[in-house]
Amino acid sequence: MSYTVLITREGDAWLADVPEVAGAHTHARSIDVLLKSIREVIVLMDDLPDDARIDFSLEFDLNDELVERAFRLGQARAELTAREALMAEQTSVIVSELVGRGFTVRDAARLLDMTPGRVSQIANA
């Protein structure tokens, strides 16, 4: 199940509300604790099994521009990390295919804009 969670800040506490689930709101002093509490409140208020798979996206409703910028940067960093993992996987596959078809390590490196040493490491992994 997927939910949208609205996050606000009040004083030194983070507040979370899950509009799709009646009565599902919680609070915590740190975001990490809040994320755990969100899952717990969804399970409790939506009457789900304890081991239910729950996905939720966060939406910050803040008047603090710095927090908003930090959140957006964090999202961009997470997207970049996911893209890097995908690129690493694809690179490994392509290196194996190129070397398997008889391309030299230097030619594969040039095609992939990598150093020959790195291509060799991947090919021999």
C-alpha positions in Angstrom: 0.0 0.0 0.0 1.2 3.5 -0.7 0.4 6.6 1.3 1.2 10.3 1.2 2.5 11.8 4.5 2.3 15.5 5.2 5.2 16.6 7.4 5.2 19.9 9.4 7.4 21.4 12.0 6.1 22.8 15.3 8.6 24.2 17.7 11.2 21.4 18.1 8.9 18.6 17.0 8.2 17.0 13.6 4.5 16.3 13.0 3.1 13.8 10.4 -0.4 13.4 9.1 -1.6 10.6 6.7 -4.7 12.0 5.0 -5.7 8.7 3.5 -6.1 7.1 6.9 -8.5 8.6 9.4 -6.8 9.5 12.7 -3.3 8.6 11.4 -1.0 11.3 12.8 2.1 11.2 15.0 5.0 13.3 16.1 8.7 13.0 17.1 11.7 15.1 17.8 13.8 13.6 15.0 12.9 12.7 11.4 14.3 9.1 11.9 12.0 8.5 14.8 9.1 10.1 13.0 9.6 7.8 10.0 9.3 4.7 12.3 6.3 6.2 14.0 4.6 6.9 10.7 4.8 3.2 9.8 3.4 2.2 13.2 0.5 4.6 13.1 -0.5 3.5 9.5 -0.5 -0.2 10.6 -2.5 0.6 13.7 -5.0 3.0 12.2 -5.5 1.2 8.9 -5.8 -2.2 10.7 -3.0 -3.8 8.8 -0.8 -6.8 9.7 2.4 -5.9 11.5 4.5 -7.2 8.6 2.5 -5.3 5.9 4.5 -3.7 3.2 3.9 0.0 3.5 5.3 2.6 1.1 4.9 6.3 1.7 6.1 9.5 0.2 6.8 12.6 2.2 5.5 16.0 1.5 6.9 18.8 3.6 4.5 21.7 4.4 7.0 24.1 5.9 7.5 27.8 5.9 11.2 27.2 6.3 12.9 27.6 2.9 16.2 26.1 4.1 14.4 22.8 5.2 12.6 22.7 1.9 15.9 23.2 -0.1 17.6 20.5 2.1 14.7 18.1 1.4 14.8 18.7 -2.3 18.6 18.2 -2.4 18.2 15.0 -0.4 15.7 13.8 -3.0 18.1 14.7 -5.8 20.9 12.8 -4.1 18.7 9.7 -3.7 17.8 9.8 -7.4 21.5 10.2 -8.3 22.5 7.3 -6.1 19.8 5.1 -7.8 21.0 6.2 -11.3 24.6 5.5 -10.3 23.7 1.9 -9.2 21.9 1.4 -12.5 24.8 2.7 -14.4 27.2 0.4 -12.5 25.1 -2.6 -13.3 24.7 -1.7 -17.0 28.5 -1.0 -17.2 29.3 -4.4 -15.9 27.0 -6.1 -18.4 28.4 -4.0 -21.3 32.0 -4.6 -20.4 31.4 -8.4 -20.2 29.6 -8.3 -23.6 32.4 -6.2 -25.3 35.2 -8.3 -23.9 33.3 -11.4 -24.8 33.0 -10.3 -28.4 36.7 -9.7 -28.6 37.0 -5.9 -28.0 40.3 -4.9 -26.4 40.1 -3.4 -22.9 41.4 -0.1 -24.4 38.7 0.0 -27.0 36.0 -0.9 -24.4 37.4 1.8 -22.2 37.3 4.4 -25.0 33.7 3.5 -25.8 32.6 3.7 -22.2 34.7 6.8 -21.3 36.5 4.8 -18.6 40.1 4.0 -17.8 41.4 0.7 -19.2 42.4 -0.2 -15.7 38.8 0.1 -14.5 37.4 -1.8 -17.4 39.9 -4.6 -16.7 38.8 -4.7 -13.0 35.2 -5.0 -14.1 36.0 -7.6 -16.7 37.9 -9.8 -14.2 35.4 -9.4 -11.3 
